[in-house]
Amino acid sequence: MCDQMTITPRLILSIQLSFYTFLRSFHSSFIVLPSIPFYRPFHYVVLLLLLLPHHSPFLPPPPSIRPSLFSSPSGRSLLLPMSPLPLPFLHRVFTFIQESPLSSLSSSSSSMRDKERLLYTVRHGERVDNVDKSWKANRKEKGEIWDDPPLTDRGLKQASETGVRLSSLPITAVFASPFTRTIQTATQILTQFDSPPPLYIEPGLAESLNACMDPPGIPSKERMRELSPYINFSYAPVYSLPLPKETGGDVGCYPRVAHIIQSLLDNSTGNILIVSHGSPIASSHLYLFSRWAYVGQCTVSTIAYRQGTYM
């Protein structure tokens, strides 16, 4: 029975990071190839699968993997294996794995070479369908938008309290997902600032598409103006609508989030705040720390970048 068991797509990302660690342990000379920055875990997957049959006599040949190809807005193609791997093979692989976070790799971006820089991420507050379980079902039944619930009164209070905590920090810009709940959260946070930084709406920070309508029920620009007086509509987002298709459940947003996090860090200065959703924030932790971790609503995550290392 064990031979027929498979892992879920969520664990495939952990497998990628394990391959990455294995490559760094046994094939350090292959870490950087000319003109190719191999600092994404799925790059190492493809490279390691080519090396394993020839350099690893203690491991069986890996099963065939059919990569899915994602195209980033910058034109870079990202390979992400989505076929399941058998558990016996994984067990033998993990026997030789030691944890080594991606954070030890340095960025080539000039903006990322600052002595110290802080990135804050906040998940939106409590939303109405968290307490009213019929809210989404009723809207689906009526053919109305069901993936854009607003915050509850408690959610608004959570966001305001988060703003009190953040208001004394030198944040230069806020980037938020385009959904109502994230715009409301960002707005409540900014109301606590004496001199609020600009709020930029970035579709790349949107919820994982497996939890959204097709297309997602993102509010119009006119509705966004009603939701927040802080939005700077002159911002040119990294991702535009409609977003690229995603597969793989909650982790399907990982390629998009990895790209958007790096783009925002590369093309901004100072300390920035990101307001997003559970899966995208978990994906950002995976990208920065090699660990998938969901956070609670209005939880603040603080990431420091110091001398080439995320902390």
C-alpha positions as a Markdown table, in Angstrom:
| # | Residue | x | y | z |
|---|---|---|---|---|
| 1 | Met | 0.0 | 0.0 | 0.0 |
| 2 | Cys | 2.8 | 2.4 | 0.8 |
| 3 | Asp | 4.2 | 2.1 | -2.7 |
| 4 | Gln | 1.0 | 3.5 | -4.1 |
| 5 | Met | 0.7 | 6.5 | -1.7 |
| 6 | Thr | 1.4 | 9.9 | -3.1 |
| 7 | Ile | 2.0 | 13.3 | -1.7 |
| 8 | Thr | -0.2 | 16.4 | -2.2 |
| 9 | Pro | 0.9 | 19.4 | -4.3 |
| 10 | Arg | 1.5 | 21.4 | -1.1 |
| 11 | Leu | 4.3 | 19.0 | -0.1 |
| 12 | Ile | 5.8 | 19.2 | -3.5 |
| 13 | Leu | 7.2 | 22.6 | -2.6 |
| 14 | Ser | 8.9 | 21.1 | 0.4 |
| 15 | Ile | 10.4 | 18.5 | -1.8 |
| 16 | Gln | 11.7 | 21.2 | -4.1 |
| 17 | Leu | 13.5 | 22.8 | -1.1 |
| 18 | Ser | 14.9 | 19.5 | -0.1 |
| 19 | Phe | 16.3 | 18.9 | -3.5 |
| 20 | Tyr | 17.8 | 22.4 | -3.3 |
| 21 | Thr | 19.4 | 21.6 | 0.0 |
| 22 | Phe | 20.8 | 18.3 | -1.3 |
| 23 | Leu | 22.3 | 20.0 | -4.3 |
| 24 | Arg | 24.0 | 22.6 | -2.1 |
| 25 | Ser | 25.4 | 19.8 | 0.1 |
| 26 | Phe | 26.7 | 17.5 | -2.7 |
| 27 | His | 27.1 | 19.7 | -5.8 |
| 28 | Ser | 28.2 | 23.1 | -4.5 |
| 29 | Ser | 30.0 | 23.8 | -7.7 |
| 30 | Phe | 26.7 | 23.9 | -9.5 |
| 31 | Ile | 25.1 | 26.6 | -7.4 |
| 32 | Val | 25.5 | 29.4 | -10.0 |
| 33 | Leu | 25.9 | 28.8 | -13.7 |
| 34 | Pro | 27.0 | 31.5 | -16.1 |
| 35 | Ser | 24.2 | 34.1 | -16.6 |
| 36 | Ile | 21.7 | 31.9 | -14.8 |
| 37 | Pro | 20.7 | 32.9 | -11.2 |
| 38 | Phe | 19.7 | 29.6 | -9.6 |
| 39 | Tyr | 18.2 | 31.1 | -6.4 |
| 40 | Arg | 14.7 | 29.7 | -6.9 |
| 41 | Pro | 14.0 | 26.2 | -5.5 |
| 42 | Phe | 12.3 | 24.9 | -8.7 |
| 43 | His | 15.5 | 25.7 | -10.7 |
| 44 | Tyr | 17.3 | 23.3 | -8.4 |
| 45 | Val | 14.7 | 20.6 | -9.0 |
| 46 | Val | 15.3 | 20.5 | -12.7 |
| 47 | Leu | 19.1 | 20.7 | -12.3 |
| 48 | Leu | 19.3 | 18.0 | -9.6 |
| 49 | Leu | 17.1 | 15.6 | -11.5 |
| 50 | Leu | 19.7 | 15.7 | -14.2 |
| 51 | Leu | 22.5 | 15.1 | -11.8 |
| 52 | Leu | 21.1 | 12.4 | -9.5 |
| 53 | Pro | 21.4 | 9.4 | -11.8 |
| 54 | His | 25.1 | 10.1 | -12.4 |
| 55 | His | 26.3 | 11.4 | -9.0 |
| 56 | Ser | 24.2 | 9.7 | -6.4 |
| 57 | Pro | 24.7 | 5.9 | -6.2 |
| 58 | Phe | 22.9 | 5.7 | -2.9 |
| 59 | Leu | 19.6 | 7.0 | -4.3 |
| 60 | Pro | 17.3 | 5.3 | -6.8 |
| 61 | Pro | 16.7 | 7.1 | -10.1 |
| 62 | Pro | 14.0 | 9.7 | -9.6 |
| 63 | Pro | 10.6 | 9.0 | -11.0 |
| 64 | Ser | 9.7 | 11.0 | -14.1 |
| 65 | Ile | 8.2 | 14.4 | -13.4 |
| 66 | Arg | 6.2 | 16.4 | -15.8 |
| 67 | Pro | 6.9 | 20.1 | -15.2 |
| 68 | Ser | 4.3 | 22.7 | -15.4 |
| 69 | Leu | 5.5 | 25.9 | -17.1 |
| 70 | Phe | 4.6 | 29.3 | -15.6 |
| 71 | Ser | 5.4 | 32.5 | -17.4 |
| 72 | Ser | 6.3 | 35.5 | -15.2 |
| 73 | Pro | 5.4 | 39.1 | -16.2 |
| 74 | Ser | 9.1 | 39.7 | -16.8 |
| 75 | Gly | 9.1 | 37.0 | -19.4 |
| 76 | Arg | 11.1 | 34.5 | -17.3 |
| 77 | Ser | 9.8 | 30.9 | -17.4 |
| 78 | Leu | 9.5 | 29.1 | -14.1 |
| 79 | Leu | 9.5 | 25.4 | -13.9 |
| 80 | Leu | 7.4 | 23.8 | -11.2 |
| 81 | Pro | 7.0 | 20.0 | -11.0 |
| 82 | Met | 3.4 | 19.2 | -10.2 |
| 83 | Ser | 3.2 | 15.4 | -10.6 |
| 84 | Pro | 3.1 | 13.5 | -7.3 |
| 85 | Leu | 6.1 | 11.6 | -6.1 |
| 86 | Pro | 5.9 | 8.2 | -4.3 |
| 87 | Leu | 6.5 | 8.3 | -0.6 |
| 88 | Pro | 9.2 | 5.5 | -0.5 |
| 89 | Phe | 11.4 | 7.5 | -2.8 |
| 90 | Leu | 10.8 | 10.6 | -0.7 |
| 91 | His | 11.7 | 8.7 | 2.5 |
| 92 | Arg | 15.1 | 7.8 | 1.0 |
| 93 | Val | 15.7 | 11.3 | -0.2 |
| 94 | Phe | 14.9 | 12.9 | 3.1 |
| 95 | Thr | 17.3 | 10.5 | 4.8 |
| 96 | Phe | 20.1 | 12.5 | 3.4 |
| 97 | Ile | 18.6 | 16.0 | 3.8 |
| 98 | Gln | 19.7 | 18.6 | 6.2 |
| 99 | Glu | 17.8 | 21.8 | 6.6 |
| 100 | Ser | 19.3 | 24.8 | 4.9 |
| 101 | Pro | 17.1 | 27.9 | 4.3 |
| 102 | Leu | 17.2 | 29.8 | 1.0 |
| 103 | Ser | 17.9 | 32.9 | 3.0 |
| 104 | Ser | 21.6 | 32.3 | 2.9 |
| 105 | Leu | 21.6 | 33.2 | -0.8 |
| 106 | Ser | 22.4 | 36.8 | -1.6 |
| 107 | Ser | 20.4 | 39.0 | -3.9 |
| 108 | Ser | 22.0 | 40.7 | -6.9 |
| 109 | Ser | 19.7 | 43.7 | -6.6 |
| 110 | Ser | 21.3 | 47.0 | -5.6 |
| 111 | Ser | 18.3 | 47.9 | -3.5 |
| 112 | Met | 18.7 | 44.7 | -1.5 |
| 113 | Arg | 22.3 | 45.4 | -0.6 |
| 114 | Asp | 21.2 | 48.0 | 2.0 |
| 115 | Lys | 22.7 | 47.4 | 5.4 |
| 116 | Glu | 19.3 | 46.8 | 6.9 |
| 117 | Arg | 15.8 | 46.7 | 5.5 |
| 118 | Leu | 12.5 | 45.6 | 6.9 |
| 119 | Leu | 9.6 | 43.9 | 5.2 |
| 120 | Tyr | 6.3 | 43.6 | 7.1 |
| 121 | Thr | 3.5 | 41.4 | 6.1 |
| 122 | Val | 0.0 | 41.5 | 7.5 |
| 123 | Arg | -2.9 | 39.1 | 6.8 |
| 124 | His | -6.3 | 40.8 | 6.5 |
| 125 | Gly | -8.7 | 40.9 | 9.5 |
| 126 | Glu | -11.7 | 38.8 | 10.3 |
| 127 | Arg | -14.1 | 38.7 | 7.3 |
| 128 | Val | -17.8 | 38.4 | 7.4 |
| 129 | Asp | -18.0 | 34.8 | 6.1 |
| 130 | Asn | -15.8 | 33.7 | 9.0 |
| 131 | Val | -18.7 | 34.3 | 11.3 |
| 132 | Asp | -21.7 | 34.1 | 9.0 |
| 133 | Lys | -21.3 | 30.7 | 7.3 |
| 134 | Ser | -24.3 | 31.3 | 5.1 |
| 135 | Trp | -22.9 | 34.5 | 3.5 |
| 136 | Lys | -20.9 | 32.9 | 0.8 |
| 137 | Ala | -23.6 | 30.2 | 0.0 |
| 138 | Asn | -26.3 | 32.8 | -0.3 |
| 139 | Arg | -24.3 | 34.9 | -2.7 |
| 140 | Lys | -23.4 | 31.9 | -4.8 |
| 141 | Glu | -27.1 | 30.9 | -4.9 |
| 142 | Lys | -28.0 | 34.4 | -6.1 |
| 143 | Gly | -25.2 | 34.5 | -8.7 |
| 144 | Glu | -23.5 | 37.4 | -6.9 |
| 145 | Ile | -19.8 | 37.9 | -6.1 |
| 146 | Trp | -18.9 | 35.5 | -3.3 |
| 147 | Asp | -15.1 | 35.7 | -3.1 |
| 148 | Asp | -14.8 | 39.3 | -1.8 |
| 149 | Pro | -16.3 | 39.4 | 1.7 |
| 150 | Pro | -15.8 | 42.6 | 3.7 |
| 151 | Leu | -14.4 | 42.7 | 7.2 |
| 152 | Thr | -16.5 | 42.3 | 10.3 |
| 153 | Asp | -16.6 | 45.0 | 12.9 |
| 154 | Arg | -14.1 | 42.8 | 14.8 |
| 155 | Gly | -11.9 | 42.6 | 11.7 |
| 156 | Leu | -11.9 | 46.4 | 11.4 |
| 157 | Lys | -10.9 | 46.7 | 15.0 |
| 158 | Gln | -8.1 | 44.1 | 14.6 |
| 159 | Ala | -6.8 | 46.2 | 11.7 |
| 160 | Ser | -6.9 | 49.4 | 13.7 |
| 161 | Glu | -5.0 | 47.8 | 16.5 |
| 162 | Thr | -2.4 | 46.5 | 14.1 |
| 163 | Gly | -2.1 | 50.1 | 12.8 |
| 164 | Val | -1.4 | 51.3 | 16.3 |
| 165 | Arg | 1.5 | 48.8 | 16.5 |
| 166 | Leu | 2.9 | 49.8 | 13.1 |
| 167 | Ser | 2.3 | 53.5 | 13.2 |
| 168 | Ser | 5.6 | 54.3 | 14.9 |
| 169 | Leu | 7.7 | 52.4 | 12.4 |
| 170 | Pro | 9.4 | 54.1 | 9.4 |
| 171 | Ile | 7.3 | 52.4 | 6.7 |
| 172 | Thr | 7.8 | 54.1 | 3.3 |
| 173 | Ala | 5.1 | 52.3 | 1.2 |
| 174 | Val | 2.2 | 49.9 | 1.6 |
| 175 | Phe | 1.3 | 47.3 | -1.0 |
| 176 | Ala | -2.1 | 45.5 | -0.7 |
| 177 | Ser | -4.1 | 42.8 | -2.5 |
| 178 | Pro | -7.0 | 44.3 | -4.5 |
| 179 | Phe | -9.7 | 42.6 | -2.6 |
| 180 | Thr | -12.1 | 44.5 | -0.3 |
| 181 | Arg | -10.9 | 42.9 | 2.9 |
| 182 | Thr | -7.2 | 43.7 | 2.3 |
| 183 | Ile | -7.9 | 47.3 | 1.2 |
| 184 | Gln | -10.0 | 47.8 | 4.4 |
| 185 | Thr | -7.3 | 46.3 | 6.5 |
| 186 | Ala | -4.6 | 48.5 | 4.9 |
| 187 | Thr | -6.8 | 51.6 | 5.3 |
| 188 | Gln | -7.5 | 50.9 | 9.0 |
| 189 | Ile | -3.8 | 50.5 | 9.5 |
| 190 | Leu | -3.0 | 53.8 | 7.8 |
| 191 | Thr | -5.6 | 55.8 | 9.7 |
| 192 | Gln | -3.3 | 55.3 | 12.7 |
| 193 | Phe | -0.3 | 57.0 | 11.1 |
| 194 | Asp | 0.3 | 60.7 | 11.6 |
| 195 | Ser | 1.9 | 60.8 | 8.1 |
| 196 | Pro | 0.6 | 57.7 | 6.3 |
| 197 | Pro | 2.7 | 56.3 | 3.5 |
| 198 | Pro | 1.1 | 55.7 | 0.1 |
| 199 | Leu | -1.1 | 52.7 | -0.5 |
| 200 | Tyr | -0.5 | 50.8 | -3.8 |
| 201 | Ile | -2.9 | 48.1 | -5.1 |
| 202 | Glu | -0.9 | 45.1 | -6.4 |
| 203 | Pro | -2.9 | 42.3 | -8.0 |
| 204 | Gly | 0.1 | 40.0 | -7.6 |
| 205 | Leu | -0.7 | 39.9 | -3.9 |
| 206 | Ala | -4.2 | 38.6 | -4.5 |
| 207 | Glu | -5.6 | 35.4 | -2.8 |
| 208 | Ser | -4.7 | 32.0 | -4.3 |
| 209 | Leu | -7.0 | 31.6 | -7.3 |
| 210 | Asn | -8.3 | 28.3 | -6.1 |
| 211 | Ala | -10.2 | 30.2 | -3.5 |
| 212 | Cys | -11.6 | 32.8 | -6.0 |
| 213 | Met | -14.2 | 33.1 | -8.6 |
| 214 | Asp | -13.1 | 32.9 | -12.2 |
| 215 | Pro | -12.4 | 35.7 | -12.8 |
| 216 | Pro | -11.9 | 36.9 | -9.2 |
| 217 | Gly | -14.5 | 39.3 | -7.8 |
| 218 | Ile | -12.1 | 42.2 | -7.4 |
| 219 | Pro | -13.8 | 45.6 | -6.8 |
| 220 | Ser | -13.8 | 48.3 | -9.4 |
| 221 | Lys | -11.5 | 51.3 | -9.3 |
| 222 | Glu | -14.5 | 53.4 | -8.3 |
| 223 | Arg | -15.3 | 51.1 | -5.4 |
| 224 | Met | -11.6 | 51.1 | -4.3 |
| 225 | Arg | -11.8 | 54.9 | -4.1 |
| 226 | Glu | -14.8 | 54.6 | -1.8 |
| 227 | Leu | -12.9 | 52.1 | 0.3 |
| 228 | Ser | -9.8 | 54.1 | 0.9 |
| 229 | Pro | -8.5 | 57.7 | 0.5 |
| 230 | Tyr | -4.9 | 56.5 | 0.7 |
| 231 | Ile | -4.7 | 54.6 | -2.6 |
| 232 | Asn | -2.2 | 56.0 | -5.1 |
| 233 | Phe | -3.6 | 55.0 | -8.5 |
| 234 | Ser | -0.5 | 56.2 | -10.4 |
| 235 | Tyr | 1.2 | 53.0 | -9.3 |
| 236 | Ala | 2.0 | 50.6 | -12.2 |
| 237 | Pro | 1.5 | 47.1 | -10.8 |
| 238 | Val | 3.8 | 44.2 | -11.4 |
| 239 | Tyr | 0.8 | 42.0 | -12.3 |
| 240 | Ser | -2.2 | 43.2 | -14.2 |
| 241 | Leu | -5.6 | 41.6 | -14.5 |
| 242 | Pro | -6.5 | 38.9 | -15.4 |
| 243 | Leu | -3.9 | 37.0 | -13.4 |
| 244 | Pro | -2.2 | 33.9 | -14.9 |
| 245 | Lys | -4.0 | 30.6 | -14.3 |
| 246 | Glu | -2.9 | 28.6 | -11.3 |
| 247 | Thr | -3.0 | 25.0 | -10.3 |
| 248 | Gly | -2.1 | 23.0 | -7.2 |
| 249 | Gly | -4.5 | 24.3 | -4.6 |
| 250 | Asp | -3.2 | 26.8 | -2.0 |
| 251 | Val | 0.4 | 26.5 | -3.2 |
| 252 | Gly | -0.6 | 27.4 | -6.7 |
| 253 | Cys | 0.1 | 31.0 | -6.0 |
| 254 | Tyr | 3.7 | 30.4 | -5.0 |
| 255 | Pro | 5.3 | 31.2 | -8.4 |
| 256 | Arg | 3.3 | 34.5 | -8.5 |
| 257 | Val | 4.1 | 35.4 | -4.9 |
| 258 | Ala | 7.8 | 34.6 | -5.2 |
| 259 | His | 8.0 | 36.8 | -8.2 |
| 260 | Ile | 6.1 | 39.7 | -6.7 |
| 261 | Ile | 8.0 | 39.7 | -3.4 |
| 262 | Gln | 11.3 | 39.9 | -5.2 |
| 263 | Ser | 10.0 | 42.5 | -7.6 |
| 264 | Leu | 8.7 | 44.7 | -4.8 |
| 265 | Leu | 12.0 | 44.5 | -2.9 |
| 266 | Asp | 14.0 | 45.1 | -6.0 |
| 267 | Asn | 12.0 | 48.1 | -7.2 |
| 268 | Ser | 11.3 | 49.9 | -3.9 |
| 269 | Thr | 13.4 | 51.5 | -1.1 |
| 270 | Gly | 13.1 | 51.6 | 2.6 |
| 271 | Asn | 10.8 | 49.5 | 4.7 |
| 272 | Ile | 7.6 | 48.3 | 3.1 |
| 273 | Leu | 4.3 | 46.7 | 4.4 |
| 274 | Ile | 2.4 | 44.1 | 2.4 |
| 275 | Val | -1.2 | 43.3 | 3.2 |
| 276 | Ser | -2.4 | 40.1 | 1.7 |
| 277 | His | -4.0 | 36.7 | 2.4 |
| 278 | Gly | -3.2 | 33.4 | 4.1 |
| 279 | Ser | -1.8 | 31.4 | 1.2 |
| 280 | Pro | 0.2 | 34.3 | -0.4 |
| 281 | Ile | 1.8 | 35.2 | 3.0 |
| 282 | Ala | 2.6 | 31.5 | 3.6 |
| 283 | Ser | 4.1 | 31.5 | 0.1 |
| 284 | Ser | 6.2 | 34.5 | 1.0 |
| 285 | His | 7.5 | 32.7 | 4.1 |
| 286 | Leu | 8.3 | 29.7 | 1.9 |
| 287 | Tyr | 10.2 | 31.9 | -0.6 |
| 288 | Leu | 12.1 | 33.9 | 2.1 |
| 289 | Phe | 12.7 | 31.2 | 4.7 |
| 290 | Ser | 12.0 | 27.8 | 3.0 |
| 291 | Arg | 9.0 | 27.2 | 5.4 |
| 292 | Trp | 5.4 | 27.2 | 4.5 |
| 293 | Ala | 3.5 | 28.8 | 7.4 |
| 294 | Tyr | 0.0 | 30.1 | 7.7 |
| 295 | Val | -0.5 | 33.1 | 10.0 |
| 296 | Gly | -3.5 | 34.3 | 11.9 |
| 297 | Gln | -5.7 | 37.3 | 10.8 |
| 298 | Cys | -4.0 | 40.6 | 11.3 |
| 299 | Thr | -0.8 | 38.8 | 12.3 |
| 300 | Val | 2.3 | 41.0 | 11.7 |
| 301 | Ser | 5.4 | 39.2 | 10.3 |
| 302 | Thr | 8.6 | 41.1 | 10.4 |
| 303 | Ile | 11.4 | 40.1 | 8.0 |
| 304 | Ala | 14.8 | 41.8 | 8.3 |
| 305 | Tyr | 17.3 | 41.8 | 5.4 |
| 306 | Arg | 20.9 | 42.2 | 6.7 |
| 307 | Gln | 24.1 | 41.7 | 4.7 |
| 308 | Gly | 22.5 | 39.2 | 2.3 |
| 309 | Thr | 20.4 | 37.3 | 4.8 |
| 310 | Tyr | 16.7 | 37.2 | 5.6 |
| 311 | Met | 15.9 | 37.0 | 9.4 |
